[in-house]
Amino acid sequence: MGIVESTYAELKQQELNNKPYSCLHMSDIDINPHQIEAFTFALSSLELGGVILADEVGLGKTIEAGLVIKYLLCSGKDKILLIMPSNLRKQWQVEL
């Protein structure tokens, strides 16, 4: 990782230190900068009715969705609707 990428990653990680994102530090995963961007976009989209995470295979949609779910649970939400293909349910149960 070059100096630009590492600085960018550091700044994005600092975003998580600020509320409302501080509860995300309780996770045991390494969060990539693009996943933080997707997370912040998803949060801003929730006020407009929701969001669809549709990145390419392998970019971490499960992690991005998990971040949003964790944030919502930390914020006191007790009902979250997830829509996904049925073949992903088992994977999500294992990964989340």
C-alpha positions as CSV (number, residue, x, y, z in Angstrom):
1,M,0.0,0.0,0.0
2,G,1.4,3.4,-1.0
3,I,1.6,6.6,1.1
4,V,-1.6,8.0,-0.5
5,E,-3.6,4.8,0.1
6,S,-2.3,4.4,3.7
7,T,-3.0,8.1,4.5
8,Y,-6.5,7.7,3.0
9,A,-7.1,4.5,4.9
10,E,-6.0,6.2,8.1
11,L,-8.3,9.2,7.6
12,K,-11.2,6.8,6.8
13,Q,-10.5,4.9,10.0
14,Q,-10.5,8.1,12.0
15,E,-14.0,8.7,10.7
16,L,-15.1,5.6,12.6
17,N,-13.8,7.2,15.9
18,N,-16.4,10.0,15.6
19,K,-20.0,9.4,16.6
20,P,-22.2,7.9,15.4
21,Y,-19.6,5.4,14.1
22,S,-17.8,4.6,17.4
23,C,-19.7,1.4,18.1
24,L,-18.2,-0.1,15.0
25,H,-14.8,-0.4,16.7
26,M,-16.2,-3.3,18.6
27,S,-15.9,-5.5,15.5
28,D,-13.0,-8.0,15.0
29,I,-12.6,-7.3,11.3
30,D,-10.4,-5.0,9.3
31,I,-12.5,-2.5,7.5
32,N,-11.3,-1.2,4.1
33,P,-11.7,2.4,3.1
34,H,-14.1,1.6,0.3
35,Q,-16.3,-0.3,2.9
36,I,-16.3,2.8,5.1
37,E,-17.5,4.9,2.1
38,A,-20.2,2.4,1.3
39,F,-21.2,2.3,5.0
40,T,-21.5,6.1,5.2
41,F,-23.4,6.2,1.9
42,A,-25.8,3.6,3.2
43,L,-26.4,5.5,6.4
44,S,-27.2,8.7,4.5
45,S,-29.5,6.7,2.2
46,L,-31.5,5.2,5.0
47,E,-33.2,8.5,5.5
48,L,-34.3,8.4,1.9
49,G,-35.8,4.9,2.2
50,G,-32.9,2.5,2.1
51,V,-30.0,1.4,0.0
52,I,-29.0,-1.5,-2.2
53,L,-25.4,-2.7,-1.9
54,A,-24.4,-4.0,-5.3
55,D,-20.6,-4.0,-5.6
56,E,-18.7,-6.6,-7.6
57,V,-18.0,-10.0,-6.2
58,G,-15.4,-10.1,-3.5
59,L,-15.5,-6.4,-2.5
60,G,-17.1,-7.0,0.9
61,K,-20.8,-6.4,0.6
62,T,-21.4,-8.7,3.5
63,I,-19.0,-6.6,5.7
64,E,-20.7,-3.4,4.4
65,A,-24.1,-4.7,5.3
66,G,-22.8,-6.0,8.6
67,L,-21.5,-2.5,9.5
68,V,-24.9,-1.0,8.8
69,I,-26.7,-3.7,10.8
70,K,-24.3,-3.2,13.7
71,Y,-24.8,0.6,13.6
72,L,-28.5,0.2,13.6
73,L,-28.5,-2.2,16.5
74,C,-26.2,0.1,18.5
75,S,-28.6,2.9,17.7
76,G,-31.4,1.1,19.4
77,K,-33.2,-0.4,16.3
78,D,-34.7,-3.8,16.9
79,K,-36.1,-4.5,13.5
80,I,-34.1,-4.6,10.3
81,L,-35.3,-5.9,7.0
82,L,-32.7,-7.7,4.8
83,I,-33.5,-8.8,1.3
84,M,-31.1,-11.2,-0.4
85,P,-31.1,-14.2,-2.6
86,S,-32.0,-17.3,-0.6
87,N,-28.7,-19.0,-1.4
88,L,-26.9,-16.3,0.6
89,R,-28.8,-16.8,3.9
90,K,-26.5,-19.6,5.1
91,Q,-23.4,-17.7,4.2
92,W,-24.7,-14.6,6.1
93,Q,-25.5,-16.7,9.1
94,V,-22.0,-18.1,9.2
95,E,-20.2,-14.7,8.4
96,L,-22.3,-12.4,10.6
